[in-house]
């Protein structure tokens, strides 16, 4: 658990006469006021009902829910390891099934843990050898995986929701730099996102890029993987994104969460996923007003739990 997050929550509670008790090495917190007790577990707050929170934590379940409501959403398919012999896994736990998805999506897919976060264990696979090797490595009968087509993404946007209202919207920018003929890749990456790249030690990044030579450090838009948060969003994109999210909020009441939307190179706007845990560590680090924005949002989420 991030110490800055814990300090921020404690500060908000102190300022609003809320008793805050850290439990289990601060992995969860008990908040108490006026004989009412609420909880924060990791980055998940006591604003969403439990059933909805479980759905949002499951990428495939979220896909099925949004699809049923005719809300534009990235395709997700469930995958289990061969070790999972439960009835629900039958037909979704063999290499033939995975091969059929690989072929369906033009031999370019993304596989991630179905309940994973922060871009961890996210794999892009676009050749048969890697596909087979990946499948052989699946030996955990308790885990499920999400298989998606690879989307060629222009931009990814995050909207943070409190009490079914959009509170902030920002764009995630890929760690993509262009050479000037003088600077090393590392120097360019540090200019792009100093907080993430300031301690990166990789000799491959000491190369000087030629003028306008492109280098992409990571294809993932995760802030935890080097991307940068920006509030510079053109009005056309903002209007379309808000149309999708307002449609979502009219159909599902969300207490506190974030919604990620992608814009593809074909100018299609679709929801990638919804996160029931709201972490703003990178937003705080990279933006001058990040701390005040995060504090305002967390404060509203906490106070609304006691209404």
C-alpha positions in Angstrom: 0.0 0.0 0.0 1.4 3.4 -1.0 2.3 5.5 2.1 1.3 8.8 0.4 -2.2 7.3 -0.2 -2.5 6.3 3.5 -1.3 9.8 4.7 -3.8 11.4 2.4 -6.7 9.4 3.6 -5.6 10.0 7.3 -5.4 13.7 6.6 -8.9 13.8 5.1 -10.3 11.8 8.0 -8.6 14.1 10.6 -10.0 17.2 8.9 -13.6 15.7 9.0 -13.7 14.2 12.4 -13.5 10.6 11.1 -11.7 8.1 13.1 -9.3 6.1 10.9 -7.8 2.8 12.0 -5.2 0.9 9.8 -5.5 -2.9 10.0 -3.4 -5.7 8.6 -0.3 -3.6 7.9 -2.6 -0.9 6.5 -4.0 -3.1 3.8 -7.5 -2.1 4.9 -8.8 0.7 7.0 -11.8 1.2 9.3 -13.4 4.6 9.2 -15.9 5.6 12.0 -18.1 8.6 12.5 -21.4 9.1 14.3 -21.7 5.4 15.2 -21.3 4.4 11.6 -18.5 2.2 10.4 -17.2 2.1 6.8 -14.2 0.4 5.1 -11.4 1.0 2.6 -9.8 -2.2 1.3 -6.7 -1.5 -0.8 -7.9 1.2 -3.2 -11.5 0.0 -3.0 -13.9 2.2 -1.1 -17.2 1.4 0.6 -19.2 3.2 -2.1 -20.1 0.4 -4.6 -22.3 -2.4 -3.6 -20.4 -5.7 -3.2 -22.0 -7.5 -6.1 -21.3 -4.7 -8.6 -17.7 -4.3 -7.3 -17.1 -8.0 -8.0 -18.4 -7.6 -11.5 -16.2 -4.6 -12.2 -13.2 -6.5 -10.9 -13.8 -9.2 -13.5 -13.0 -8.0 -17.0 -15.0 -10.6 -18.8 -18.0 -10.1 -16.5 -17.8 -6.3 -17.1 -17.7 -7.0 -20.9 -20.8 -9.2 -20.7 -22.7 -6.6 -18.6 -21.9 -3.7 -20.9 -22.6 -5.7 -24.0 -26.0 -6.7 -22.7 -26.7 -3.0 -22.1 -25.6 -2.1 -25.7 -22.7 0.1 -24.4 -19.6 0.1 -26.7 -17.0 -2.1 -25.0 -13.8 -3.9 -26.0 -14.2 -7.6 -26.7 -13.2 -10.0 -23.9 -13.2 -13.8 -24.0 -12.6 -16.0 -20.9 -9.8 -18.5 -20.8 -8.9 -21.1 -18.2 -5.9 -23.4 -17.8 -6.1 -27.1 -18.7 -5.8 -27.8 -14.9 -9.2 -26.3 -14.3 -11.5 -29.2 -14.9 -14.6 -27.5 -13.4 -17.8 -27.7 -15.5 -17.8 -23.9 -16.1 -14.3 -24.1 -17.7 -15.2 -26.9 -20.2 -14.6 -25.7 -23.7 -12.7 -22.6 -22.5 -9.6 -24.4 -21.2 -7.9 -26.0 -24.2 -5.4 -24.9 -26.9 -7.9 -25.4 -29.7 -10.2 -22.8 -28.2 -7.3 -20.4 -27.8 -6.2 -21.0 -31.4 -9.7 -20.2 -32.6 -9.6 -16.8 -30.9 -6.1 -16.2 -32.2 -7.4 -16.9 -35.8 -10.5 -14.8 -35.2 -8.5 -11.8 -34.2 -6.1 -11.9 -37.1 -3.2 -13.5 -35.1 -2.8 -10.5 -32.8 -4.2 -10.8 -29.3 -3.8 -9.5 -25.8 -4.0 -11.9 -22.9 -4.2 -10.7 -19.3 -5.3 -12.0 -15.9 -9.0 -11.5 -15.8 -8.9 -9.7 -12.4 -5.4 -8.1 -12.9 -4.5 -4.4 -12.5 -1.8 -1.9 -13.4 -0.8 -3.6 -16.6 0.8 -6.5 -14.7 1.0 -9.8 -16.6 -0.5 -8.3 -19.8 0.9 -10.1 -22.9 0.5 -9.2 -26.5 0.9 -12.3 -28.7 1.2 -12.2 -32.5 2.9 -15.5 -33.4 2.0 -19.2 -33.0 5.1 -20.2 -31.2 4.6 -17.6 -28.4 0.9 -18.5 -28.2 1.7 -22.2 -27.6 4.5 -21.4 -25.1 2.1 -19.0 -23.2 -0.6 -21.6 -23.0 1.8 -24.3 -21.7 2.7 -21.8 -18.9 -0.9 -21.7 -17.6 -1.0 -24.0 -14.7 -3.0 -22.2 -12.1 -6.4 -23.7 -11.9 -7.8 -20.8 -9.8 -7.0 -18.0 -12.3 -9.0 -17.0 -15.3 -7.6 -14.9 -18.2 -9.1 -12.4 -20.6 -8.3 -12.7 -24.3 -8.9 -9.6 -26.4 -8.1 -8.6 -29.9 -5.2 -6.1 -30.1 -6.7 -2.7 -30.7 -4.6 -0.1 -32.5 -5.1 2.8 -30.1 -4.7 6.5 -30.7 -5.4 7.6 -27.1 -6.7 6.2 -23.9 -8.8 8.2 -21.5 -9.6 7.8 -17.8 -12.7 9.2 -16.1 -13.1 9.1 -12.3 -16.6 8.7 -11.1 -18.0 9.6 -7.6 -21.7 9.2 -6.8 -22.5 8.5 -10.5 -20.9 11.8 -11.7 -17.7 12.4 -13.6 -15.3 14.3 -11.4 -12.1 14.3 -13.6 -11.1 13.2 -17.1 -7.5 12.8 -18.3 -5.6 11.3 -21.2 -2.9 8.6 -20.9 0.0 9.3 -23.3 2.2 6.5 -24.4 5.9 6.6 -23.5 6.7 7.5 -27.1 9.6 9.9 -28.0 11.2 11.3 -31.2 14.9 11.9 -31.6 16.6 15.2 -32.0 20.0 13.9 -33.1 21.6 14.9 -29.8 19.7 13.3 -26.9 19.8 9.7 -25.7 16.6 7.7 -25.5 16.8 7.9 -21.7 17.2 11.7 -21.7 14.1 12.0 -24.0 12.1 9.6 -21.8 13.1 11.6 -18.7 11.8 14.8 -20.4 8.6 12.9 -21.2 8.0 11.5 -17.7 10.7 12.3 -15.2 9.2 10.6 -12.2 8.9 7.2 -13.9 12.2 7.3 -15.9 14.5 9.1 -13.5 16.0 5.9 -12.0 15.8 3.7 -15.1 19.2 2.0 -15.8 19.2 0.3 -19.1 22.2 0.5 -21.4 19.9 0.2 -24.4 18.5 3.6 -23.6 21.9 5.3 -23.9 21.5 5.3 -27.7 21.2 8.7 -29.4 18.1 8.9 -31.6 18.4 10.4 -35.1 16.2 13.4 -36.0 12.5 12.4 -35.8 13.5 8.7 -35.2 10.7 7.1 -33.2 11.1 5.1 -30.0 8.3 3.5 -28.1 9.3 2.3 -24.6 6.0 0.5 -24.0 2.8 -0.2 -26.0 0.7 -0.2 -22.8 -1.1 2.9 -21.8 -0.8 2.1 -18.1 0.5 5.0 -16.0 2.4 2.3 -14.0 4.3 1.3 -17.2 5.6 4.7 -18.1 2.7 6.5 -19.7 1.9 10.0 -18.7 -1.3 11.7 -17.5 -2.4 14.8 -19.4 -5.4 17.0 -19.2 -5.0 18.3 -22.7 -8.0 16.7 -24.5 -9.5 18.1 -27.6 -13.2 19.1 -27.4 -14.4 16.6 -29.9 -12.9 13.6 -28.1 -14.2 14.9 -24.7 -17.8 15.2 -26.1 -17.8 11.7 -27.5 -16.2 10.2 -24.3 -18.8 11.9 -22.1 -21.6 10.7 -24.3 -20.5 7.1 -23.7 -20.0 7.5 -20.0 -23.2 9.3 -19.4 -25.0 6.5 -21.2 -23.3 4.1 -18.9 -24.2 6.1 -15.8 -27.8 6.2 -16.9 -27.9 2.4 -16.9 -25.6 1.5 -14.0 -25.2 3.5 -10.8 -21.5 3.7 -9.9 -20.4 4.8 -6.5 -16.7 5.3 -6.9 -14.6 3.9 -9.7 -12.6 4.8 -12.8 -13.7 4.1 -16.4 -11.0 3.6 -19.2 -12.0 4.5 -22.8 -9.9 4.0 -25.9 -10.0 5.8 -29.2 -8.8 3.5 -32.0 -7.0 4.6 -35.2 -10.4 4.1 -36.9 -11.9 6.8 -34.6 -14.0 4.3 -32.7 -14.6 5.0 -29.0 -15.1 2.0 -26.7 -14.8 1.2 -23.0 -11.8 -0.8 -22.2 -12.5 -1.6 -18.6 -13.9 -0.3 -15.3 -11.9 -0.3 -12.2 -13.5 -0.5 -8.8 -10.3 0.5 -7.1 -9.2 4.1 -7.6 -5.5 4.8 -7.4 -4.1 8.2 -8.3 -0.4 7.9 -7.3 0.9 8.7 -10.8 -1.6 11.5 -11.3 -0.4 13.1 -8.0 3.3 12.7 -9.0 3.1 14.0 -12.5 0.8 17.0 -12.3 1.1 20.3 -10.4 -2.4 20.1 -9.1 -2.5 16.3 -8.9 -2.5 16.2 -5.1 -5.4 18.7 -4.7 -7.4 16.9 -7.3 -6.9 13.5 -5.7 -7.6 14.9 -2.2 -10.9 16.5 -3.4 -12.0 13.2 -5.1 -11.1 11.0 -2.2 -12.7 13.4 0.3 -16.0 13.4 -1.6 -15.9 9.6 -1.8 -15.2 9.2 1.9 -17.8 11.8 3.0 -20.5 10.2 0.8 -20.0 6.9 2.5 -21.4 8.4 5.7 -24.5 10.0 4.2 
